[in-house]
Amino acid sequence: MSTNDYVKYITQTFVKHFDTPKSDRIQSRLERKEQKNPFLYRWFGVLPYSIIMLFKRK
């Protein structure tokens, strides 16, 4: 990717971001946050997450 293409991409992303209303940006940020996996699952895999779920159930 050349420097000119990179600057063009960054500019387009910047303009797109600030063209959307603030309420839409906040809503999309909240949706992305909800779709994320829990911290332990993301960093350490299924095993620690399953152990915590086991203890939570008891």
Distance bins in CASP14 RR format, pairs under 12 A and 6 or more apart:
PFRMAT RR
TARGET T0000
AUTHOR 0000-0000-0000
RMODE 2
METHOD distances of the structure
MODEL  1
1 7 0 0 0 0 0 1 0 0 0 0 0
1 8 0 0 0 0 1 0 0 0 0 0 0
1 9 1 0 0 1 0 0 0 0 0 0 0
1 10 0 0 0 0 0 1 0 0 0 0 0
2 8 0 0 0 0 1 0 0 0 0 0 0
2 9 0 0 0 0 0 1 0 0 0 0 0
3 9 0 0 0 0 0 1 0 0 0 0 0
3 10 0 0 0 0 0 1 0 0 0 0 0
4 10 0 0 0 0 0 1 0 0 0 0 0
4 11 0 0 0 0 0 1 0 0 0 0 0
5 11 0 0 0 0 0 1 0 0 0 0 0
5 12 0 0 0 0 0 1 0 0 0 0 0
6 12 0 0 0 0 0 1 0 0 0 0 0
6 13 0 0 0 0 0 1 0 0 0 0 0
7 13 0 0 0 0 0 1 0 0 0 0 0
7 14 0 0 0 0 0 1 0 0 0 0 0
8 14 0 0 0 0 0 1 0 0 0 0 0
8 15 0 0 0 0 0 1 0 0 0 0 0
9 15 0 0 0 0 0 1 0 0 0 0 0
9 16 0 0 0 0 0 1 0 0 0 0 0
10 16 0 0 0 0 0 1 0 0 0 0 0
10 17 0 0 0 0 0 1 0 0 0 0 0
11 17 0 0 0 0 0 1 0 0 0 0 0
11 18 0 0 0 0 0 1 0 0 0 0 0
12 18 0 0 0 0 0 1 0 0 0 0 0
12 19 0 0 0 0 0 1 0 0 0 0 0
13 19 0 0 0 0 0 1 0 0 0 0 0
13 20 0 0 0 0 0 1 0 0 0 0 0
14 20 0 0 0 0 0 1 0 0 0 0 0
16 24 0 0 0 0 0 1 0 0 0 0 0
16 25 0 0 0 0 0 1 0 0 0 0 0
16 28 0 0 0 0 0 1 0 0 0 0 0
17 24 0 0 0 0 0 1 0 0 0 0 0
17 25 1 0 0 1 0 0 0 0 0 0 0
17 28 0 0 0 0 0 1 0 0 0 0 0
17 29 0 0 0 0 0 1 0 0 0 0 0
18 24 0 0 0 0 0 1 0 0 0 0 0
18 25 0 0 0 0 1 0 0 0 0 0 0
19 25 0 0 0 0 0 1 0 0 0 0 0
20 26 0 0 0 0 0 1 0 0 0 0 0
20 27 0 0 0 0 1 0 0 0 0 0 0
20 28 0 0 0 0 1 0 0 0 0 0 0
20 29 0 0 0 0 0 1 0 0 0 0 0
21 27 0 0 0 0 1 0 0 0 0 0 0
21 28 0 0 0 0 0 1 0 0 0 0 0
22 28 0 0 0 0 0 1 0 0 0 0 0
22 29 0 0 0 0 0 1 0 0 0 0 0
23 29 0 0 0 0 0 1 0 0 0 0 0
23 30 0 0 0 0 0 1 0 0 0 0 0
24 30 0 0 0 0 0 1 0 0 0 0 0
24 31 0 0 0 0 0 1 0 0 0 0 0
25 31 0 0 0 0 0 1 0 0 0 0 0
25 32 0 0 0 0 0 1 0 0 0 0 0
26 32 0 0 0 0 0 1 0 0 0 0 0
26 33 0 0 0 0 0 1 0 0 0 0 0
27 33 0 0 0 0 0 1 0 0 0 0 0
27 34 0 0 0 0 0 1 0 0 0 0 0
28 34 0 0 0 0 0 1 0 0 0 0 0
28 35 0 0 0 0 0 1 0 0 0 0 0
29 35 0 0 0 0 0 1 0 0 0 0 0
29 36 0 0 0 0 0 1 0 0 0 0 0
30 36 0 0 0 0 0 1 0 0 0 0 0
35 42 0 0 0 0 0 1 0 0 0 0 0
36 42 1 0 0 1 0 0 0 0 0 0 0
36 43 0 0 0 0 0 1 0 0 0 0 0
37 43 0 0 0 0 1 0 0 0 0 0 0
37 44 0 0 0 0 0 1 0 0 0 0 0
37 45 0 0 0 0 1 0 0 0 0 0 0
37 46 0 0 0 0 0 1 0 0 0 0 0
37 49 0 0 0 0 1 0 0 0 0 0 0
38 44 0 0 0 0 0 1 0 0 0 0 0
38 45 0 0 0 0 1 0 0 0 0 0 0
38 46 0 0 0 0 0 1 0 0 0 0 0
38 48 0 0 0 0 1 0 0 0 0 0 0
38 49 1 0 0 1 0 0 0 0 0 0 0
38 50 0 0 0 0 0 1 0 0 0 0 0
38 52 0 0 0 0 1 0 0 0 0 0 0
38 53 0 0 0 0 1 0 0 0 0 0 0
38 56 0 0 0 0 0 1 0 0 0 0 0
39 45 0 0 0 0 0 1 0 0 0 0 0
39 48 0 0 0 0 1 0 0 0 0 0 0
39 49 0 0 0 0 1 0 0 0 0 0 0
39 52 0 0 0 0 0 1 0 0 0 0 0
40 46 0 0 0 0 1 0 0 0 0 0 0
40 47 0 0 0 0 1 0 0 0 0 0 0
40 48 1 0 1 0 0 0 0 0 0 0 0
40 49 1 0 1 0 0 0 0 0 0 0 0
40 50 0 0 0 0 1 0 0 0 0 0 0
40 51 0 0 0 0 1 0 0 0 0 0 0
40 52 1 0 0 1 0 0 0 0 0 0 0
40 53 0 0 0 0 0 1 0 0 0 0 0
41 47 0 0 0 0 1 0 0 0 0 0 0
41 48 1 0 0 1 0 0 0 0 0 0 0
41 49 1 0 1 0 0 0 0 0 0 0 0
41 50 0 0 0 0 1 0 0 0 0 0 0
41 51 0 0 0 0 0 1 0 0 0 0 0
41 52 0 0 0 0 1 0 0 0 0 0 0
41 53 0 0 0 0 1 0 0 0 0 0 0
42 48 0 0 0 0 0 1 0 0 0 0 0
42 49 0 0 0 0 1 0 0 0 0 0 0
43 49 0 0 0 0 1 0 0 0 0 0 0
44 50 0 0 0 0 0 1 0 0 0 0 0
44 51 0 0 0 0 0 1 0 0 0 0 0
44 52 0 0 0 0 0 1 0 0 0 0 0
45 51 0 0 0 0 0 1 0 0 0 0 0
45 52 0 0 0 0 0 1 0 0 0 0 0
46 52 0 0 0 0 0 1 0 0 0 0 0
46 53 0 0 0 0 0 1 0 0 0 0 0
47 53 0 0 0 0 0 1 0 0 0 0 0
47 54 0 0 0 0 0 1 0 0 0 0 0
48 54 0 0 0 0 0 1 0 0 0 0 0
48 55 0 0 0 0 0 1 0 0 0 0 0
49 55 0 0 0 0 0 1 0 0 0 0 0
49 56 0 0 0 0 0 1 0 0 0 0 0
50 56 0 0 0 0 0 1 0 0 0 0 0
50 57 0 0 0 0 0 1 0 0 0 0 0
51 57 0 0 0 0 0 1 0 0 0 0 0
51 58 0 0 0 0 0 1 0 0 0 0 0
52 58 0 0 0 0 0 1 0 0 0 0 0
END
